[in-house]
Amino acid sequence: MSDLEIRGIPLADVDQMMDLANLVFHERTPAEDRERYLWIVRRAERIAAYADDVCAGQAAVLPMRLAVPGALLDCSAVTFVGVLPTHRRRGVLTAMMDRMLADAAAANRPVAALWASQSAIYGRYGYGLADRAISLKIDTSRPLALRTEPDPRPLRLLDRASAPEVLGPIHARALARRPGGLARDAEWWDKGILPAVDEDDDEYTEPRIAVLDGEPGGYVIYRTHGEGAGHVRVDDLVADTPQVEAALWQYLASIDLTNKIKAPSRPVDDLIPHMVADFDRVEVTGSSGALWVRLVDAPAALRARSWASDDSLVIELLDERLPANQGRWRLAAGTCDRTDDAPDLTLSASELGAAYLGGTSVRMLARLGVVTEHTPDAAGRLDRAFAVPLAPYTNDDF
């Protein structure tokens, strides 16, 4: 649409953003429940696309810090995206995405990220699926034997108000070990991680927090549900060592009046399926896509992330939406420089975004035919360079 106008949404109009979101996602949010969601757009940069003074679409961007291999990078976390059903396929989303990418570049945020409601949408804007999560169910109807000896130190329960100060350093250490997470401030802890009422099911209890202090340390945030024999739902579990992790799982398994643990989101390389002595006690109930990543300033993002080999290779990056990224780049540890040398590998911005955190195999993308190798094993070489000790994982929904 040539008559689209992109402009900011004033703070006074954020309630209307909920109305559009409810329309687009076929939901109904009662007035008394809106604050559970609107806090996130109040802290965001908000834009709307207007056609003949009709708000045809909206989007919000949260300035965040994303854990990438070896670094924390400024990130545009995209959320609350929606287009009126009357204005689909008229360039509304494209206009907003272009504006958000331009704003991210102007703000010196090298990466952007989002959760996709429909996976077919965002590849054309240069986003790639960078990590996945699994869901687990653990039978705790009888004592849970573990192959890893639990840390013997005592755990303590923590109140919500104390959580940011106590849990923050533990979470920060986790971000340094595993890419994909977001740095959390006090408001993010309070409203995003520890809301008093669960957003999806208000029959769950308030969040409970058990922490093992010190270094190494760890914590678990969980809620319980009394239906049937009762169960525990794990919302966030972080541990500095496998022994601390074992102590946290053992604690959860021992909670009275419950017979199972549900963990809706865990890393794909989570230890607990292998930690239990009886493997049949843990069931992987699902797998889902998580964070989509887009390199806004590809050279800056590639220079910032760690490199797991002493190799050097040339990629040809295809990125018509952000021409400053397009072209041939020689990559090595800490460097990404333009070159006229022949490429070892050609790939698009979306495939580079998918591989950037180390969670998507470039060799697999080459087998699919969406990445082109010009020299033997070029995809394998980039995989080895991008390798990470722990699979990327994102447990911060937005």
C-alpha positions in Angstrom: 0.0 0.0 0.0 1.5 3.3 -1.1 -0.6 5.4 1.3 0.6 3.7 4.5 1.9 5.9 7.3 4.1 4.5 10.0 4.1 6.4 13.3 4.5 5.9 17.0 1.7 4.8 19.3 1.4 7.1 22.3 1.3 5.7 25.8 -2.3 6.7 26.2 -3.4 4.3 23.3 -1.8 1.1 24.6 -5.2 -0.2 25.7 -6.2 -0.1 22.0 -3.3 -2.3 21.2 -4.8 -5.1 23.3 -8.1 -4.7 21.3 -6.2 -5.2 18.1 -4.2 -8.1 19.5 -7.4 -9.8 20.7 -9.0 -9.4 17.3 -6.0 -10.8 15.5 -5.3 -13.8 17.8 -9.0 -14.6 18.4 -8.9 -14.0 22.1 -10.8 -12.1 24.8 -9.0 -10.3 27.6 -11.2 -9.0 30.3 -10.5 -5.4 31.5 -9.3 -6.7 34.9 -6.7 -9.0 33.3 -5.2 -6.5 30.8 -2.4 -5.3 33.0 -1.0 -8.8 32.9 -0.1 -8.1 29.2 0.0 -4.3 28.8 3.0 -3.7 31.0 5.2 -5.2 28.3 4.0 -2.7 25.6 4.2 0.2 28.1 8.0 -0.4 28.3 8.3 -0.9 24.5 8.9 1.2 21.5 5.5 1.1 19.7 4.6 1.7 16.1 1.4 1.4 14.0 0.7 1.4 10.3 -2.2 3.7 9.4 -4.2 3.6 6.2 -6.7 6.4 5.7 -6.4 7.1 9.5 -7.3 3.4 10.2 -4.8 1.6 12.4 -4.2 -1.3 10.1 -1.4 -2.9 12.1 0.8 -2.6 15.1 4.1 -3.8 16.5 6.3 -3.2 19.6 10.0 -3.5 20.2 11.6 -4.2 23.6 15.2 -3.0 23.9 16.8 -6.0 25.5 20.1 -7.8 25.9 20.4 -11.2 24.2 22.9 -13.8 25.3 24.9 -14.9 22.2 28.0 -17.2 22.3 30.6 -15.3 24.3 28.7 -12.0 24.7 25.5 -10.1 25.6 24.3 -8.0 22.6 21.8 -5.2 22.4 18.7 -6.7 20.8 15.3 -5.5 19.4 12.8 -8.0 20.9 9.8 -7.8 18.6 6.3 -8.4 20.1 2.6 -7.5 19.9 2.7 -7.7 16.0 -0.7 -7.8 14.4 -2.5 -6.8 11.2 -6.2 -6.2 10.8 -7.8 -9.0 8.8 -9.3 -6.4 6.4 -5.7 -5.2 5.5 -3.8 -8.4 5.0 -1.6 -8.9 2.0 -1.4 -5.1 1.4 2.1 -4.6 2.6 1.3 -3.6 6.2 3.6 -6.1 7.9 6.4 -5.4 5.5 6.2 -1.7 6.1 6.3 -2.2 9.9 9.2 -4.8 9.7 11.2 -2.4 7.5 10.7 0.4 10.0 11.7 -1.8 13.0 14.8 -3.0 11.2 15.8 0.6 10.4 15.1 1.7 14.0 17.2 -1.2 15.3 20.1 -0.2 13.0 19.8 3.4 14.1 19.9 2.3 17.8 23.0 0.2 17.2 21.3 -3.0 18.1 23.1 -5.7 16.1 20.4 -8.3 16.4 16.6 -8.6 16.5 14.5 -11.5 17.8 10.9 -12.6 18.1 8.6 -15.5 18.9 6.7 -16.5 15.8 3.0 -17.3 16.0 3.2 -18.7 12.5 6.6 -20.0 11.3 6.0 -19.3 7.7 5.9 -15.5 8.1 9.2 -14.3 9.3 11.8 -16.0 7.1 11.2 -13.5 4.3 12.2 -10.7 6.7 15.6 -12.3 7.5 14.6 -14.1 10.7 15.7 -17.7 11.2 14.6 -20.2 13.9 17.7 -20.2 16.2 16.7 -22.5 19.1 14.1 -25.0 20.1 12.7 -26.3 23.4 11.3 -29.6 24.7 8.5 -30.3 27.2 8.8 -33.0 29.8 6.7 -35.0 32.2 8.3 -36.8 35.1 6.6 -39.5 37.2 7.2 -38.7 40.9 4.6 -41.1 42.3 7.5 -42.9 44.1 11.0 -41.7 45.1 13.1 -40.4 42.1 16.5 -42.0 42.0 19.2 -40.0 40.2 22.5 -41.0 38.6 24.0 -37.7 39.6 24.7 -37.2 43.3 22.7 -34.1 44.4 24.5 -31.2 46.0 24.0 -31.9 49.8 23.6 -28.3 50.8 20.1 -27.2 52.0 17.7 -25.3 49.8 15.6 -22.4 51.1 12.3 -20.9 49.9 12.4 -17.3 48.7 9.7 -14.6 48.5 8.9 -12.9 45.2 10.2 -9.5 46.4 13.7 -10.9 47.1 13.9 -12.8 43.8 15.7 -10.2 41.5 18.5 -9.6 43.9 19.1 -13.2 44.8 18.3 -15.0 41.5 19.8 -12.3 39.3 23.5 -13.3 39.7 22.7 -17.0 39.2 20.7 -16.2 36.0 23.5 -14.0 34.8 26.0 -16.8 35.1 23.7 -19.0 33.1 23.6 -16.5 30.3 27.3 -16.6 30.1 27.2 -20.4 29.7 24.3 -20.9 27.4 23.2 -18.6 24.5 19.6 -17.6 23.8 18.4 -16.1 27.1 17.6 -12.4 27.9 19.1 -10.3 30.6 16.4 -9.5 33.2 15.8 -6.3 35.2 13.6 -6.1 38.3 10.4 -5.4 36.3 11.1 -8.3 34.0 11.5 -10.6 37.0 8.4 -9.3 38.7 6.0 -9.2 35.8 7.5 -11.4 33.2 8.9 -14.3 35.2 7.1 -14.2 38.5 3.6 -12.8 38.0 1.4 -13.6 41.0 -1.3 -15.0 38.8 -0.4 -17.4 36.0 -1.3 -15.9 32.6 -2.6 -19.1 31.1 -4.2 -20.9 34.1 -5.2 -19.0 37.2 -5.8 -22.3 39.0 -2.1 -22.7 39.6 -0.6 -21.3 42.8 1.5 -18.2 43.0 5.1 -18.9 42.0 7.2 -20.8 44.5 11.0 -20.2 44.6 13.5 -22.6 45.9 17.2 -21.5 45.9 20.5 -23.0 46.7 22.7 -20.1 47.7 26.4 -19.7 47.0 28.7 -20.5 44.1 27.9 -23.0 42.7 24.2 -22.2 43.2 20.9 -22.6 41.5 17.2 -22.0 41.7 13.8 -23.3 40.6 10.6 -21.3 40.0 7.6 -23.5 40.1 3.8 -23.5 40.6 1.6 -26.3 41.9 -1.9 -27.5 40.9 -4.1 -29.5 43.2 -6.2 -31.2 40.5 -6.3 -35.0 40.9 -3.2 -36.1 42.9 -1.6 -32.8 42.2 1.4 -31.9 40.2 4.3 -29.4 40.0 4.9 -27.2 37.0 8.5 -26.0 36.4 8.7 -22.5 35.0 12.4 -21.8 35.3 15.2 -24.0 36.6 18.8 -22.8 36.5 21.9 -24.5 38.1 25.6 -23.8 38.0 26.5 -27.5 38.2 24.8 -30.9 37.4 25.0 -31.6 41.2 23.0 -28.5 42.0 20.6 -29.3 39.2 20.1 -32.8 40.7 19.3 -31.3 44.1 16.6 -29.0 42.5 14.9 -31.9 40.7 15.1 -34.1 43.8 13.4 -31.4 45.8 10.6 -31.0 43.2 10.1 -34.7 43.1 9.7 -34.8 46.9 6.9 -32.2 47.2 4.0 -33.8 49.1 0.6 -34.3 47.6 1.9 -34.4 44.0 2.7 -37.3 41.7 4.3 -35.7 38.7 6.3 -32.8 37.4 5.5 -31.0 34.2 8.2 -28.9 32.5 6.6 -27.1 29.5 9.9 -25.6 28.3 13.4 -27.0 28.8 16.6 -27.0 26.7 16.9 -29.7 24.1 20.0 -31.0 25.8 18.5 -30.9 29.3 20.1 -33.3 31.8 17.1 -34.7 33.6 16.1 -37.3 30.9 19.6 -38.8 31.3 20.0 -38.0 35.0 17.2 -40.3 36.3 18.2 -43.9 37.1 15.0 -45.1 35.5 14.8 -43.5 32.0 11.1 -44.4 31.7 10.3 -42.0 34.5 10.9 -39.0 32.2 8.8 -38.6 29.1 9.6 -36.0 26.4 6.0 -34.9 25.5 6.8 -32.3 22.8 9.3 -30.2 20.9 8.7 -26.7 19.7 10.4 -23.8 18.0 11.4 -20.9 20.2 13.4 -17.8 19.4 13.8 -16.4 15.8 16.9 -14.3 15.3 17.7 -11.7 12.7 21.2 -10.1 12.3 20.6 -6.4 11.8 24.3 -5.5 11.7 25.8 -8.8 10.5 29.4 -7.7 10.7 29.0 -6.4 14.3 27.1 -9.5 15.4 29.6 -11.9 13.9 32.6 -10.1 15.4 31.0 -10.1 18.8 30.2 -13.9 19.1 32.8 -16.4 20.1 34.5 -18.7 17.6 35.2 -22.3 18.4 37.9 -22.9 15.8 41.0 -21.2 14.4 39.5 -21.5 10.9 38.8 -18.7 8.5 36.3 -18.8 5.6 34.4 -16.5 3.2 30.6 -16.4 3.1 28.4 -14.7 0.6 25.5 -13.2 2.5 22.2 -12.6 0.7 20.3 -9.8 2.4 18.3 -7.6 0.0 16.3 -6.1 2.9 19.4 -4.8 4.6 21.9 -4.1 1.8 24.7 -3.1 4.2 24.9 -6.8 5.2 24.9 -8.1 1.6 28.1 -9.3 0.0 31.2 -11.3 0.7 32.7 -11.5 4.2 35.7 -13.2 5.5 35.0 -14.6 8.9 37.4 -15.7 11.7 37.5 -15.3 15.4 36.6 -11.7 16.3 36.7 -10.6 12.6 34.2 -10.1 9.8 35.6 -8.0 6.9 34.5 -7.4 3.4 36.5 -9.3 0.7 36.5 -9.9 -3.0 37.7 -13.5 -2.5 35.6 -16.3 -3.9 33.0 -17.5 -1.3 33.2 -20.9 0.4 29.5 -20.7 1.3 26.5 -18.8 0.2 23.5 -18.3 2.5 20.7 -16.0 3.2 20.1 -13.7 6.2 17.5 -16.0 7.6 19.8 -19.1 7.4 22.6 -17.1 9.1 20.1 -16.0 11.8 19.1 -19.6 12.4 22.8 -20.8 12.7 24.1 -17.8 14.6 23.5 -19.0 18.2 24.9 -22.4 17.4 21.6 -24.3 17.5 21.0 -25.0 13.8 23.4 -27.1 11.7 24.7 -25.4 8.6 25.4 -28.8 7.1 21.8 -29.7 7.5 20.8 -26.4 5.8 23.2 -27.4 3.0 21.7 -30.8 2.7 18.3 -29.1 2.3 19.6 -27.0 -0.5 19.0 -23.6 1.2 22.8 -23.1 1.8 25.2 -23.5 -1.1 28.7 -24.9 -0.5 31.4 -23.7 -3.0 34.3 -25.5 -1.3 34.2 -29.0 0.2 33.0 -29.1 3.8 32.5 -25.4 4.0 29.2 -25.9 5.9 31.0 -28.3 8.3 33.7 -25.7 8.9 31.1 -23.0 9.8 29.4 -25.5 12.1 32.6 -26.2 13.9 33.3 -22.5 14.2 29.8 -21.8 15.5 29.8 -24.8 17.9 28.7 -24.1 21.5 29.1 -26.3 24.6 25.4 -26.0 25.5 22.5 -25.8 23.1 20.9 -22.4 22.9 17.7 -22.0 24.9 15.2 -19.2 25.5 12.9 -19.2 28.5 11.8 -15.5 28.3 8.6 -15.2 26.4 7.6 -11.8 25.1 
